[in-house]
């Protein structure tokens, strides 16, 4: 069965960077786009970008251009999201999600990783 | 702030039909398909409807989606207590070149 398992919670100071991993299993990792979405406490969903694991091509949300970097390691079926120059309003749960249909239909999601930014 | 607008809340009694609207523009809903997600507190979202009106396997047929022009709707017929959750619409936006989510609607079963 398809599973996306993310790394554990992180606490970071303002100005630092965080890197979250998302290990995929149960399907061909290189065959599907992987997206990243975040949700601040009590807020809605916000898209960060996608990576196509087969080629490594990426596309980032305008808001996060220059601060977010998506990478992947196809040898271990894992995608990564790195966010730099963290601010307190980056405190959120970060999700990876597989695009199963193309067109933004995220059919499988990771369990989420809480990133807390606090001095 | 999101470019897709939803009502903050909707409610109904068990068995009723509830409809959630999602208003966008020509650059998003008007030119791309709409997806809907259901989210329970403390859990990851779940894909409920894709490609405007397609239900993934396992989604009950009381959930249905539609799109007209620059707006979309999610209908829940035969509302059940387990449908109490947050619902989000989403679509690509060609002007922003971003994937955008709606503001979210909390459905309460009275």
gemmi code that builds the backbone of each chain (N, CA, C; Angstrom):
import gemmi

chains = {
    "A": [
        ("UNK", (0.845, -1.181, 0.000), (0.000, 0.000, 0.000), (0.893, 1.248, 0.000)),
        ("UNK", (0.357, 2.297, -0.605), (1.105, 3.547, -0.685), (1.234, 4.167, 0.702)),
        ("UNK", (2.444, 4.568, 1.037), (2.685, 5.253, 2.302), (3.685, 6.374, 2.092)),
        ("UNK", (3.451, 7.477, 2.769), (4.400, 8.583, 2.838), (4.661, 8.824, 4.313)),
        ("UNK", (5.912, 8.614, 4.715), (6.276, 8.739, 6.124), (7.267, 9.880, 6.277)),
        ("UNK", (6.886, 10.857, 7.072), (7.696, 12.059, 7.236), (8.549, 11.997, 8.489)),
        ("UNK", (9.557, 12.841, 8.521), (10.442, 12.931, 9.671), (9.731, 13.631, 10.826)),
        ("UNK", (10.363, 13.593, 11.987), (9.735, 14.062, 13.200), (9.741, 15.572, 13.388)),
        ("UNK", (9.055, 15.986, 14.439), (8.896, 17.396, 14.743), (10.239, 18.088, 14.946)),
        ("UNK", (10.263, 19.378, 14.610), (11.472, 20.183, 14.697), (11.171, 21.478, 15.433)),
        ("UNK", (12.157, 21.936, 16.196), (12.088, 23.267, 16.821), (13.308, 24.034, 16.342)),
        ("UNK", (13.067, 25.184, 15.763), (14.153, 25.984, 15.201), (14.055, 27.431, 15.673)),
        ("UNK", (15.195, 28.083, 15.644), (15.242, 29.499, 15.990), (15.042, 30.346, 14.736)),
        ("UNK", (14.523, 31.552, 14.906), (14.360, 32.440, 13.744), (15.680, 32.625, 13.021)),
        ("UNK", (15.598, 32.587, 11.692), (16.788, 32.740, 10.867), (17.437, 31.433, 10.472)),
        ("UNK", (17.095, 30.354, 11.159), (17.667, 29.042, 10.855), (16.954, 28.406, 9.665)),
        ("UNK", (17.403, 27.207, 9.290), (16.772, 26.429, 8.226), (16.263, 25.119, 8.802)),
        ("UNK", (15.300, 24.527, 8.102), (14.782, 23.220, 8.495), (14.664, 22.363, 7.242)),
        ("UNK", (14.947, 21.076, 7.409), (14.814, 20.137, 6.294), (13.941, 18.975, 6.746)),
        ("UNK", (12.844, 18.769, 6.035), (11.883, 17.720, 6.358), (11.944, 16.652, 5.285)),
        ("UNK", (11.935, 15.393, 5.698), (11.982, 14.301, 4.721), (10.635, 13.606, 4.609)),
        ("UNK", (10.439, 12.945, 3.480), (9.192, 12.255, 3.183), (9.562, 10.976, 2.432)),
        ("UNK", (9.488, 9.831, 3.134), (9.870, 8.569, 2.510), (8.647, 7.896, 1.905)),
        ("UNK", (8.725, 7.606, 0.625), (7.612, 6.996, -0.096), (7.817, 5.494, -0.232)),
        ("UNK", (6.730, 4.771, -0.184), (6.788, 3.326, -0.400), (5.465, 2.857, -0.988)),
        ("UNK", (5.490, 1.686, -1.603), (4.263, 1.110, -2.146), (3.916, 1.532, -3.548)),
        ("UNK", (4.761, 2.331, -4.179), (4.516, 2.739, -5.564), (5.856, 3.163, -6.179)),
        ("UNK", (5.840, 3.438, -7.478), (7.050, 3.880, -8.175), (7.286, 5.351, -7.890)),
        ("UNK", (8.276, 5.605, -7.027), (8.547, 6.959, -6.533), (8.753, 7.958, -7.666)),
        ("UNK", (9.446, 7.530, -8.719), (9.798, 8.452, -9.794), (8.644, 8.744, -10.741)),
        ("UNK", (7.526, 8.078, -10.559), (6.438, 8.214, -11.509), (5.390, 9.261, -11.175)),
        ("UNK", (5.499, 9.883, -10.008), (4.459, 10.814, -9.569), (5.083, 12.089, -9.014)),
        ("UNK", (4.455, 13.235, -9.316), (4.876, 14.485, -8.702), (4.653, 14.413, -7.198)),
        ("UNK", (5.552, 15.052, -6.457), (5.395, 15.166, -5.011), (5.257, 16.647, -4.669)),
        ("UNK", (4.219, 16.965, -3.922), (3.967, 18.342, -3.523), (4.193, 18.508, -2.025)),
        ("UNK", (4.377, 19.763, -1.627), (4.487, 20.097, -0.209), (3.462, 21.175, 0.118)),
        ("UNK", (2.774, 20.967, 1.215), (1.690, 21.846, 1.666), (1.902, 22.093, 3.152)),
        ("UNK", (1.579, 23.292, 3.608), (1.712, 23.535, 5.039), (0.414, 24.100, 5.613)),
        ("UNK", (0.297, 24.005, 6.925), (-0.895, 24.491, 7.621), (-0.476, 25.077, 8.957)),
        ("UNK", (-0.571, 26.389, 9.077), (-0.278, 27.054, 10.341), (-1.390, 26.730, 11.351)),
        ("UNK", (-1.091, 26.839, 12.628), (-2.089, 26.495, 13.656), (-3.399, 27.238, 13.458)),
        ("UNK", (-4.493, 26.495, 13.348), (-5.806, 27.085, 13.196), (-6.084, 27.741, 11.859)),
        ("UNK", (-5.168, 27.538, 10.905), (-5.302, 28.192, 9.600), (-5.572, 27.175, 8.489)),
        ("UNK", (-5.674, 27.689, 7.261), (-5.953, 26.840, 6.116), (-4.700, 26.235, 5.509)),
        ("UNK", (-4.876, 25.622, 4.351), (-3.789, 24.941, 3.660), (-3.083, 25.899, 2.715)),
        ("UNK", (-1.760, 25.730, 2.625), (-0.953, 26.614, 1.782), (0.062, 25.768, 1.013)),
        ("UNK", (0.085, 25.923, -0.291), (0.978, 25.143, -1.158), (2.358, 25.767, -1.235)),
        ("UNK", (3.407, 24.913, -1.147), (4.781, 25.402, -1.204), (5.426, 25.128, -2.562)),
        ("UNK", (5.101, 23.983, -3.171), (5.731, 23.660, -4.440), (5.679, 22.177, -4.744)),
        ("UNK", (6.227, 21.826, -5.916), (6.305, 20.411, -6.277), (7.679, 20.046, -6.815)),
        ("UNK", (7.965, 18.739, -6.776), (9.148, 18.190, -7.394), (8.717, 16.960, -8.177)),
        ("UNK", (9.310, 16.769, -9.346), (9.070, 15.565, -10.123), (10.291, 14.679, -9.908)),
        ("UNK", (10.162, 13.628, -9.125), (11.329, 12.845, -8.738), (12.106, 12.247, -9.897)),
        ("UNK", (11.456, 11.976, -10.996), (12.144, 11.349, -12.119), (13.238, 12.247, -12.674)),
        ("UNK", (12.921, 13.533, -12.814), (13.869, 14.473, -13.415), (14.509, 15.412, -12.401)),
        ("UNK", (13.845, 15.576, -11.271), (14.310, 16.564, -10.297), (13.764, 17.951, -10.569)),
        ("UNK", (12.949, 18.096, -11.595), (12.348, 19.398, -11.888), (11.504, 19.862, -10.709)),
        ("UNK", (11.518, 21.174, -10.484), (10.777, 21.743, -9.372), (9.971, 22.960, -9.818)),
        ("UNK", (8.983, 23.296, -9.021), (8.201, 24.509, -9.218), (7.790, 24.993, -7.831)),
        ("UNK", (8.091, 26.249, -7.536), (7.848, 26.764, -6.195), (6.753, 27.831, -6.218)),
        ("UNK", (5.991, 27.888, -5.142), (5.008, 28.952, -4.989), (5.731, 30.293, -4.948)),
        ("UNK", (5.117, 31.276, -5.548), (5.733, 32.607, -5.614), (6.169, 33.104, -4.235)),
        ("UNK", (5.294, 32.865, -3.269), (5.553, 33.374, -1.921), (6.845, 32.820, -1.320)),
        ("UNK", (7.226, 31.608, -1.736), (8.370, 30.930, -1.112), (9.599, 30.876, -2.004)),
        ("UNK", (9.522, 31.479, -3.184), (10.671, 31.505, -4.088), (11.893, 32.082, -3.368)),
        ("UNK", (12.999, 31.380, -3.454), (14.226, 31.827, -2.823), (14.396, 31.352, -1.393)),
        ("UNK", (13.328, 30.808, -0.817), (13.421, 30.328, 0.582), (13.189, 28.835, 0.699)),
        ("UNK", (12.526, 28.242, -0.268), (12.232, 26.812, -0.204), (13.021, 26.075, -1.286)),
        ("UNK", (13.497, 24.903, -0.930), (14.214, 24.055, -1.877), (13.697, 22.625, -1.746)),
        ("UNK", (13.222, 22.082, -2.838), (12.752, 20.695, -2.867), (13.786, 19.834, -3.585)),
        ("UNK", (14.131, 18.721, -2.965), (15.085, 17.787, -3.543), (14.557, 16.369, -3.360)),
        ("UNK", (15.280, 15.422, -3.973), (14.880, 14.030, -3.792), (16.095, 13.130, -3.916)),
        ("UNK", (15.973, 11.952, -3.331), (16.997, 10.913, -3.462), (16.263, 9.687, -3.985)),
        ("UNK", (16.385, 9.440, -5.274), (15.626, 8.340, -5.876), (16.115, 6.976, -5.392)),
        ("UNK", (17.365, 6.895, -4.925), (17.891, 5.603, -4.475), (17.181, 5.097, -3.219)),
        ("UNK", (16.618, 6.017, -2.462), (15.910, 5.622, -1.242), (14.454, 6.074, -1.246)),
        ("UNK", (13.982, 6.581, -2.383), (12.578, 6.955, -2.505), (12.141, 8.021, -1.518)),
        ("UNK", (12.963, 9.029, -1.365), (12.683, 10.053, -0.363), (12.739, 11.446, -0.973)),
        ("UNK", (11.746, 12.260, -0.608), (11.710, 13.656, -1.005), (12.013, 14.524, 0.210)),
        ("UNK", (12.580, 15.696, -0.057), (12.973, 16.609, 1.014), (12.448, 18.015, 0.734)),
        ("UNK", (12.102, 18.703, 1.813), (11.704, 20.100, 1.740), (12.572, 20.866, 2.721)),
        ("UNK", (13.323, 21.842, 2.199), (14.141, 22.682, 3.064), (13.635, 24.107, 2.980)),
        ("UNK", (13.378, 24.701, 4.141), (12.913, 26.078, 4.219), (13.949, 26.874, 5.015)),
        ("UNK", (14.410, 27.965, 4.434), (15.478, 28.743, 5.077), (14.942, 30.066, 5.614)),
        ("UNK", (15.807, 30.751, 6.336), (15.482, 32.059, 6.923), (14.129, 32.013, 7.623)),
        ("UNK", (14.011, 31.054, 8.522), (12.739, 30.815, 9.196), (12.304, 32.011, 10.034)),
        ("UNK", (10.996, 32.229, 10.037), (10.355, 33.266, 10.856), (9.314, 32.598, 11.734)),
        ("UNK", (8.834, 33.327, 12.695), (7.842, 32.747, 13.617), (6.571, 32.331, 12.876)),
        ("UNK", (6.229, 33.049, 11.809), (5.013, 32.687, 11.083), (5.206, 31.501, 10.138)),
        ("UNK", (6.386, 30.906, 10.155), (6.596, 29.641, 9.441), (6.223, 28.451, 10.328)),
        ("UNK", (5.869, 28.722, 11.571), (5.409, 27.650, 12.451), (4.150, 27.025, 11.857)),
        ("UNK", (4.234, 25.732, 11.578), (3.136, 25.074, 10.874), (3.398, 23.573, 10.824)),
        ("UNK", (2.372, 22.844, 10.422), (2.543, 21.435, 10.071), (2.803, 21.385, 8.574)),
        ("UNK", (3.878, 20.715, 8.204), (4.266, 20.593, 6.806), (3.947, 19.176, 6.328)),
        ("UNK", (3.261, 19.096, 5.184), (2.863, 17.815, 4.616), (3.513, 17.614, 3.254)),
        ("UNK", (3.889, 16.365, 2.964), (4.161, 15.986, 1.585), (2.915, 15.278, 1.076)),
        ("UNK", (2.686, 15.372, -0.220), (1.481, 14.776, -0.793), (1.758, 14.354, -2.231)),
        ("UNK", (1.334, 13.158, -2.576), (1.530, 12.648, -3.931), (0.412, 13.134, -4.847)),
        ("UNK", (0.791, 13.591, -6.028), (-0.194, 13.986, -7.024), (-0.522, 12.756, -7.850)),
        ("UNK", (-1.669, 12.141, -7.564), (-1.989, 10.871, -8.189), (-2.631, 10.973, -9.548)),
        ("UNK", (-3.160, 12.138, -9.861), (-3.932, 12.256, -11.099), (-3.306, 13.276, -12.035)),
        ("UNK", (-2.514, 14.179, -11.487), (-1.972, 15.365, -12.149), (-3.117, 16.357, -12.313)),
        ("UNK", (-2.843, 17.575, -11.966), (-3.903, 18.550, -11.871), (-4.133, 18.905, -10.424)),
        ("UNK", (-3.230, 18.418, -9.563), (-3.321, 18.803, -8.173), (-4.224, 17.930, -7.339)),
        ("UNK", (-4.461, 16.713, -7.757), (-5.265, 15.789, -6.964), (-4.326, 14.972, -6.084)),
        ("UNK", (-4.169, 15.408, -4.851), (-3.224, 14.789, -3.927), (-3.894, 13.612, -3.245)),
        ("UNK", (-3.591, 12.415, -3.740), (-4.327, 11.249, -3.277), (-3.722, 10.575, -2.053)),
        ("UNK", (-2.448, 10.799, -1.783), (-1.833, 10.276, -0.569), (-1.024, 11.378, 0.089)),
        ("UNK", (-1.127, 11.431, 1.414), (-0.462, 12.459, 2.187), (0.427, 11.824, 3.265)),
        ("UNK", (1.500, 12.532, 3.592), (2.272, 12.144, 4.757), (1.505, 12.507, 6.017)),
        ("UNK", (2.033, 12.081, 7.148), (1.337, 12.305, 8.418), (1.513, 13.736, 8.926)),
        ("UNK", (2.431, 14.462, 8.312), (2.675, 15.838, 8.724), (3.854, 15.943, 9.674)),
        ("UNK", (4.575, 17.045, 9.586), (5.705, 17.340, 10.460), (5.527, 18.731, 11.039)),
        ("UNK", (5.444, 18.810, 12.338), (5.302, 20.116, 12.989), (6.664, 20.789, 13.076)),
        ("UNK", (6.744, 21.975, 12.499), (7.945, 22.797, 12.610), (7.580, 24.022, 13.449)),
        ("UNK", (8.265, 24.176, 14.565), (8.023, 25.303, 15.455), (9.218, 26.234, 15.391)),
        ("UNK", (8.945, 27.498, 15.105), (10.009, 28.500, 15.048), (9.831, 29.434, 16.238)),
        ("UNK", (10.800, 29.393, 17.136), (10.691, 30.178, 18.360), (12.070, 30.515, 18.890)),
        ("UNK", (12.202, 31.720, 19.404), (13.470, 32.127, 19.987), (13.575, 31.632, 21.434)),
    ],
    "B": [
        ("UNK", (-3.526, 35.595, 1.774), (-4.949, 35.420, 1.590), (-5.202, 34.614, 0.325)),
        ("UNK", (-6.197, 33.679, 0.416), (-6.466, 32.795, -0.683), (-7.239, 33.495, -1.782)),
        ("UNK", (-7.040, 33.000, -3.026), (-7.780, 33.549, -4.152), (-9.075, 32.793, -4.381)),
        ("UNK", (-9.276, 31.701, -3.652), (-10.510, 30.932, -3.737), (-11.303, 31.153, -2.456)),
        ("UNK", (-12.530, 31.638, -2.606), (-13.331, 32.020, -1.449), (-14.416, 30.998, -1.142)),
        ("UNK", (-14.438, 30.552, 0.104), (-15.470, 29.640, 0.588), (-16.166, 30.273, 1.787)),
        ("UNK", (-17.405, 29.857, 2.072), (-18.044, 30.319, 3.309), (-17.318, 29.696, 4.491)),
        ("UNK", (-17.143, 30.427, 5.579), (-16.402, 29.879, 6.724), (-17.084, 28.703, 7.386)),
        ("UNK", (-18.420, 28.645, 7.285), (-19.118, 27.554, 7.951), (-20.370, 27.149, 7.187)),
        ("UNK", (-20.773, 25.925, 7.445), (-22.024, 25.388, 6.901), (-22.522, 24.348, 7.895)),
        ("UNK", (-23.817, 24.163, 7.950), (-24.343, 23.195, 8.904), (-25.635, 22.573, 8.394)),
        ("UNK", (-25.993, 21.470, 8.998), (-27.220, 20.781, 8.659), (-27.491, 19.677, 9.655)),
        ("UNK", (-28.706, 19.192, 9.625), (-29.074, 18.071, 10.483), (-28.823, 16.774, 9.739)),
        ("UNK", (-28.697, 15.677, 10.460), (-28.481, 14.388, 9.788), (-29.543, 14.116, 8.720)),
        ("UNK", (-29.067, 13.700, 7.548), (-29.953, 13.412, 6.451), (-30.167, 14.565, 5.494)),
        ("UNK", (-29.837, 15.772, 5.928), (-30.002, 16.935, 5.064), (-28.918, 16.984, 3.994)),
        ("UNK", (-29.154, 17.888, 3.031), (-28.170, 18.156, 1.982), (-27.481, 19.474, 2.290)),
        ("UNK", (-26.165, 19.477, 2.249), (-25.377, 20.680, 2.500), (-24.537, 20.958, 1.262)),
        ("UNK", (-24.477, 22.221, 0.882), (-23.681, 22.612, -0.274), (-22.653, 23.659, 0.141)),
        ("UNK", (-21.428, 23.484, -0.337), (-20.335, 24.421, -0.056), (-19.885, 25.030, -1.378)),
        ("UNK", (-19.823, 26.341, -1.426), (-19.406, 27.016, -2.644), (-17.925, 27.365, -2.609)),
        ("UNK", (-17.352, 27.540, -3.784), (-15.946, 27.913, -3.929), (-15.878, 28.879, -5.109)),
        ("UNK", (-15.586, 30.129, -4.814), (-15.588, 31.155, -5.845), (-14.169, 31.548, -6.221)),
        ("UNK", (-13.901, 31.536, -7.508), (-12.562, 31.871, -7.995), (-12.608, 32.877, -9.132)),
        ("UNK", (-11.726, 32.689, -10.091), (-11.642, 33.609, -11.220), (-11.277, 32.858, -12.495)),
        ("UNK", (-11.139, 33.611, -13.574), (-10.842, 32.999, -14.873), (-9.466, 32.353, -14.901)),
        ("UNK", (-8.556, 32.786, -14.037), (-7.200, 32.244, -14.054), (-7.071, 30.953, -13.249)),
        ("UNK", (-8.053, 30.642, -12.438), (-7.972, 29.396, -11.671), (-9.140, 28.472, -12.018)),
        ("UNK", (-10.250, 28.588, -11.327), (-11.370, 27.688, -11.594), (-11.857, 27.794, -13.033)),
        ("UNK", (-11.816, 29.007, -13.565), (-12.314, 29.217, -14.929), (-11.531, 28.483, -15.992)),
        ("UNK", (-10.304, 28.075, -15.691), (-9.493, 27.427, -16.709), (-8.811, 26.150, -16.240)),
        ("UNK", (-9.116, 25.713, -15.036), (-8.521, 24.479, -14.513), (-9.550, 23.667, -13.725)),
        ("UNK", (-9.217, 22.408, -13.493), (-10.131, 21.567, -12.733), (-10.047, 21.886, -11.238)),
        ("UNK", (-11.085, 21.485, -10.539), (-11.201, 21.748, -9.103), (-11.146, 20.435, -8.329)),
        ("UNK", (-10.420, 20.476, -7.230), (-10.344, 19.322, -6.332), (-10.866, 19.734, -4.958)),
        ("UNK", (-11.385, 18.781, -4.226), (-11.908, 19.037, -2.891), (-11.243, 18.087, -1.893)),
        ("UNK", (-10.952, 18.634, -0.721), (-10.314, 17.866, 0.344), (-11.144, 17.973, 1.617)),
        ("UNK", (-11.126, 16.886, 2.374), (-11.782, 16.818, 3.686), (-10.687, 16.676, 4.735)),
        ("UNK", (-10.812, 17.407, 5.831), (-9.791, 17.306, 6.873), (-10.434, 17.275, 8.255)),
        ("UNK", (-10.062, 16.266, 9.031), (-10.472, 16.170, 10.436), (-9.362, 16.760, 11.298)),
        ("UNK", (-9.730, 17.290, 12.468), (-8.722, 17.919, 13.333), (-7.551, 16.991, 13.619)),
        ("UNK", (-6.360, 17.528, 13.475), (-5.153, 16.779, 13.806), (-4.744, 15.717, 12.798)),
        ("UNK", (-5.406, 15.685, 11.653), (-5.050, 14.692, 10.636), (-4.767, 15.366, 9.299)),
        ("UNK", (-4.113, 14.611, 8.410), (-3.834, 15.122, 7.072), (-5.122, 15.201, 6.256)),
        ("UNK", (-5.171, 16.117, 5.300), (-6.340, 16.178, 4.413), (-6.500, 14.878, 3.627)),
        ("UNK", (-7.726, 14.673, 3.159), (-8.064, 13.503, 2.355), (-8.696, 13.994, 1.056)),
        ("UNK", (-8.262, 13.446, -0.074), (-8.852, 13.808, -1.353), (-10.278, 13.288, -1.428)),
        ("UNK", (-11.218, 14.200, -1.667), (-12.633, 13.843, -1.678), (-13.204, 13.817, -3.102)),
        ("UNK", (-12.831, 14.831, -3.879), (-13.288, 14.966, -5.263), (-12.105, 15.467, -6.081)),
        ("UNK", (-11.871, 14.904, -7.258), (-10.864, 15.445, -8.169), (-11.476, 15.665, -9.534)),
        ("UNK", (-10.803, 16.489, -10.331), (-11.258, 16.758, -11.697), (-12.715, 17.220, -11.725)),
        ("UNK", (-13.051, 18.110, -10.835), (-14.386, 18.736, -10.702), (-15.451, 17.845, -10.064)),
        ("UNK", (-15.528, 16.587, -10.501), (-16.673, 15.786, -10.069), (-16.368, 14.291, -9.943)),
        ("UNK", (-15.089, 13.933, -9.868), (-14.727, 12.520, -9.792), (-14.398, 12.111, -8.352)),
        ("UNK", (-15.019, 11.038, -7.910), (-14.760, 10.533, -6.567), (-13.695, 9.448, -6.603)),
        ("UNK", (-12.641, 9.598, -5.796), (-11.668, 8.495, -5.678), (-12.340, 7.275, -5.061)),
        ("UNK", (-11.718, 6.142, -5.277), (-12.219, 4.915, -4.691), (-12.322, 5.057, -3.175)),
        ("UNK", (-13.444, 4.625, -2.627), (-13.628, 4.665, -1.187), (-14.400, 5.870, -0.674)),
        ("UNK", (-14.585, 6.865, -1.522), (-15.353, 8.040, -1.108), (-16.842, 7.761, -1.346)),
        ("UNK", (-17.658, 7.927, -0.319), (-19.101, 7.640, -0.468), (-19.750, 8.494, -1.540)),
        ("UNK", (-20.759, 7.927, -2.194), (-21.383, 8.665, -3.297), (-22.314, 9.779, -2.817)),
        ("UNK", (-22.409, 9.988, -1.519), (-23.183, 11.146, -1.046), (-22.395, 12.449, -1.236)),
        ("UNK", (-21.104, 12.316, -1.575), (-20.290, 13.484, -1.888), (-20.265, 13.670, -3.399)),
        ("UNK", (-20.553, 14.887, -3.847), (-20.509, 15.165, -5.277), (-19.980, 16.570, -5.518)),
        ("UNK", (-19.330, 16.744, -6.666), (-18.759, 18.030, -7.007), (-19.255, 18.508, -8.356)),
        ("UNK", (-19.276, 19.823, -8.510), (-19.661, 20.410, -9.786), (-18.911, 21.712, -9.992)),
        ("UNK", (-18.880, 22.145, -11.248), (-18.187, 23.393, -11.584), (-18.968, 24.097, -12.678)),
        ("UNK", (-19.057, 25.424, -12.537), (-19.698, 26.237, -13.559), (-18.984, 27.574, -13.630)),
        ("UNK", (-18.388, 27.862, -14.775), (-17.675, 29.123, -14.932), (-16.511, 29.244, -13.975)),
        ("UNK", (-16.555, 30.247, -13.127), (-15.459, 30.480, -12.189), (-15.823, 30.076, -10.759)),
        ("UNK", (-16.836, 29.235, -10.625), (-17.234, 28.744, -9.309), (-17.394, 27.227, -9.313)),
        ("UNK", (-17.250, 26.666, -8.135), (-17.437, 25.226, -7.967), (-18.223, 24.977, -6.687)),
        ("UNK", (-18.778, 23.797, -6.581), (-19.552, 23.438, -5.392), (-19.307, 22.004, -4.997)),
        ("UNK", (-19.363, 21.797, -3.695), (-19.329, 20.446, -3.133), (-20.654, 20.227, -2.427)),
        ("UNK", (-21.307, 19.139, -2.746), (-22.577, 18.822, -2.095), (-22.417, 17.548, -1.271)),
        ("UNK", (-22.984, 17.584, -0.092), (-23.049, 16.401, 0.759), (-24.521, 16.096, 0.963)),
        ("UNK", (-24.968, 15.007, 0.391), (-26.375, 14.637, 0.549), (-26.467, 13.537, 1.601)),
        ("UNK", (-27.563, 13.534, 2.342), (-27.695, 12.551, 3.413), (-26.615, 12.746, 4.459)),
        ("UNK", (-26.500, 13.984, 4.950), (-25.446, 14.359, 5.890), (-25.382, 13.399, 7.071)),
        ("UNK", (-24.164, 12.999, 7.438), (-23.959, 12.106, 8.569), (-23.037, 12.764, 9.588)),
        ("UNK", (-23.106, 12.314, 10.810), (-22.306, 12.920, 11.880), (-20.809, 12.847, 11.572)),
        ("UNK", (-20.395, 11.784, 10.889), (-18.966, 11.647, 10.585), (-18.501, 12.582, 9.474)),
        ("UNK", (-19.415, 13.351, 8.894), (-19.044, 14.315, 7.866), (-18.608, 15.645, 8.480)),
        ("UNK", (-18.700, 15.741, 9.785), (-18.292, 16.973, 10.470), (-16.776, 17.119, 10.352)),
        ("UNK", (-16.349, 18.109, 9.585), (-14.936, 18.285, 9.252), (-14.755, 19.619, 8.540)),
        ("UNK", (-13.507, 19.919, 8.196), (-13.192, 21.078, 7.367), (-13.060, 20.627, 5.920)),
        ("UNK", (-13.548, 21.468, 5.000), (-13.511, 21.142, 3.580), (-12.828, 22.278, 2.818)),
        ("UNK", (-11.927, 21.890, 1.901), (-11.174, 22.861, 1.118), (-11.306, 22.562, -0.368)),
        ("UNK", (-11.561, 23.600, -1.156), (-11.455, 23.457, -2.603), (-10.035, 23.846, -2.997)),
        ("UNK", (-9.617, 23.479, -4.199), (-8.271, 23.789, -4.660), (-8.218, 23.711, -6.180)),
        ("UNK", (-7.317, 24.495, -6.748), (-7.156, 24.506, -8.196), (-5.827, 25.156, -8.543)),
        ("UNK", (-5.359, 24.945, -9.744), (-4.191, 25.654, -10.230), (-4.611, 27.060, -10.634)),
        ("UNK", (-3.705, 28.005, -10.452), (-3.926, 29.368, -10.890), (-2.876, 29.700, -11.934)),
        ("UNK", (-3.312, 29.944, -13.161), (-2.380, 30.167, -14.261), (-1.665, 31.508, -14.160)),
        ("UNK", (-2.278, 32.485, -13.550), (-1.640, 33.801, -13.415), (-0.529, 33.758, -12.371)),
        ("UNK", (-0.804, 33.110, -11.254), (0.185, 33.003, -10.179), (1.166, 31.870, -10.434)),
        ("UNK", (0.791, 30.925, -11.311), (1.548, 29.680, -11.502), (1.698, 28.952, -10.161)),
        ("UNK", (0.665, 29.030, -9.353), (0.622, 28.389, -8.049), (-0.598, 27.481, -7.971)),
        ("UNK", (-0.513, 26.527, -7.060), (-1.679, 25.726, -6.704), (-2.313, 26.430, -5.518)),
        ("UNK", (-3.598, 26.751, -5.622), (-4.231, 27.548, -4.579), (-5.368, 26.779, -3.912)),
        ("UNK", (-5.446, 26.935, -2.612), (-6.518, 26.330, -1.824), (-7.565, 27.385, -1.483)),
        ("UNK", (-8.775, 26.916, -1.267), (-9.821, 27.793, -0.782), (-9.604, 28.134, 0.683)),
        ("UNK", (-10.415, 29.039, 1.184), (-10.286, 29.503, 2.565), (-10.769, 28.477, 3.584)),
        ("UNK", (-11.488, 27.476, 3.116), (-11.936, 26.408, 3.999), (-13.317, 26.645, 4.578)),
        ("UNK", (-14.075, 25.565, 4.715), (-15.413, 25.615, 5.294), (-15.539, 24.546, 6.366)),
        ("UNK", (-15.979, 24.966, 7.540), (-16.196, 24.003, 8.615), (-17.648, 23.552, 8.572)),
        ("UNK", (-17.845, 22.268, 8.397), (-19.198, 21.712, 8.370), (-19.540, 21.139, 9.741)),
        ("UNK", (-20.672, 21.584, 10.261), (-21.162, 21.116, 11.560), (-22.464, 20.354, 11.365)),
        ("UNK", (-22.545, 19.205, 11.993), (-23.776, 18.407, 11.948), (-24.540, 18.671, 13.240)),
        ("UNK", (-25.684, 19.288, 13.099), (-26.456, 19.727, 14.260), (-27.164, 18.583, 14.971)),
    ],
}
model = gemmi.Model(1)
for chain_id, residues in chains.items():
    chain = gemmi.Chain(chain_id)
    for i, (resn, *xyz) in enumerate(residues, 1):
        res = gemmi.Residue()
        res.name, res.seqid = resn, gemmi.SeqId(i, " ")
        for name, pos in zip(("N", "CA", "C"), xyz):
            atom = gemmi.Atom()
            atom.name, atom.element = name, gemmi.Element(name[0])
            atom.pos, atom.b_iso = gemmi.Position(*pos), 0.0
            res.add_atom(atom)
        chain.add_residue(res)
    model.add_chain(chain)
structure = gemmi.Structure()
structure.add_model(model)
structure.setup_entities()
